[in-house]
Amino acid sequence: MADLQTQLLVLGAGPGGYPAAFEAADHGMQVTLVDEGVRPGGVCLNRGCIPSKALLHVAKLINESHESSAIGVNFVPPKIDLPKLREWKNSAVVGKLAGGVGELCRARGVQLISARGTFLDANTIELKYPDGKTDKLKFEKAIIATGSSPAMPPAFQIGDPRVMDSTGALELADIPGKLLIVGGGYIGLEMGTFYSALGSKVTVVELTKDLLPGADRDLVRPLQKRLESQFAAIHLNTKVDGLTASKAGITAKLTGEGVKPEQTFDRVLVSIGRRPNSKGFGLENTGVAVDEKGFVKVDGQRKTNVDHIYAIGDIAGEPMLAHKATREAKVAVEAMLGGPAEFDNIAIPAVVFTDPEVAWCGLTEPEAIAKNREVKVVKFPWAASGRAITLARSEGLTKMIVDPKTERVLGVGIVGVGAGEMIAEATLAVETAAVARDLAETIHAHPTLSETLMEAAESVYGQATHSYRPKKR
């Protein structure tokens, strides 16, 4: 066992860890980036955000090939070459991006070590390599970025590979004839969208009364309407009491109004949320404080109660989003270098990459109601958007939450094709305290979907150009 030294240890090479390592190296620090994965990028790049979006692109192509017949363009029904699709996802997408991260490590002088790191104390970590050999690494400062893992309740751990978490679903072992998705959150709906496009009969079971619990119903409604036409069934207010494996498939016991109590599926995807990875790597040996949910406690600079140890990303609290982790990485390193940095962003965009996409940032209408906060709410229907009509996708909606006194843009929600790309302008508006007039008087290219933000803002002051609502008497 050798003794190694580094100025900064970054544990975890995901969308929080590797940006932190790069930022520190760019400022002259000696950085060692430790990750137990075969390649860097963490869950997001290897088993989450990136591969799932690649597959959703495939789903979009398939769906468009079917739907184009309504406008006079007919295609031969698509044939799915699953091994080739799997290879494209793994190599051309994930492999290429992970290789890029590795190259950037070399270019910046970041030492990337593929090993499992376990804290021995607040200044020492043990490195266990895939071949079983070990080293000790001494560090002056550390950033913990170990991410999160899919939650899998004991009742669903029946030892059968046909019961999958999100990682298993992305492996594309086969195209199940009947797929049960437990959980109507964003992961379940994204994976359901993909497998439905490939031909699976998808059933979604959600314990609460709504899909995408917590999201604005105005945004969810157009998505739910489309999914109801694509999925075999959506059962709300329904509980999965247990799973049983047999040669015929996985039988689920369901409790809910009007739901058949026992149904058999070829595969089951459990997508009920994620849990922070705060156990199993000796965190308790450092003295770092953890809350009752397993999140590491941090201050505004992402510093823990141990002065030289910081935490970022999923392990540092909600929301568990890759782009939040990347921003925290910049803050933590700047703070570590003595800068006046603090994580004070008020607008963290959220995107559900279904079809249509759902995106929002800042204050939502349900949050305003819960806080008894006076707001002005304006909506622009995509049925009045020229670009949406040309795309034959006019079901969308752009919604804006504005302070009635200052006219400041407090929040924006968008549902429709490309909503994830459009939310950036809205996030900038909320983050910089822009007023609605700033958006209304900014010239947006025509015809584009981004015009719906401009016209929603116009509605704050009267009537949008392409939408008229009679005034209430």
Secondary structure, 3 states (H helix, E strand, C coil): CEEEEEEEEEECCCCCHHHHHHHHHHCCCCEEEEECCCCCCHHHHHHCHHHHHHHHHHHHHHHHHHHHHHHCCCCCCCCCCHHHHHHHHHHHHHHHHHHHHHHHHHHHCCEEEECEEEEEECCEEEEECCCCCEEEEEEEEEEECCCEEECCCHHHCCCCCCEECHHHHHCCCCCCCEEEEECCCHHHHHHHHHHHHHCCEEEEECCCCCCCCCCCHHHHHHHHHHHHHHCCEEECCCEEEEEEEECCEEEEEEECCCCCCEEEECEEEECCCEEECCCCCCHHHCCCCECCCCCECCCCCCECCCCCEEECHHHHCCCCCHHHHHHHHHHHHHHHCCCCCCCCCCCCCEEECCCCEEEEEECCHHHHHHCCCCCEEEEEEHHHCHHHHHCCCCCCEEEEEECCCCCEEEEEEEEECCHHHHHHHHHHHHHCCCEHHHHHCCCCCCCCCCHHHHHHHHHHHCCCCCCCCCCCC
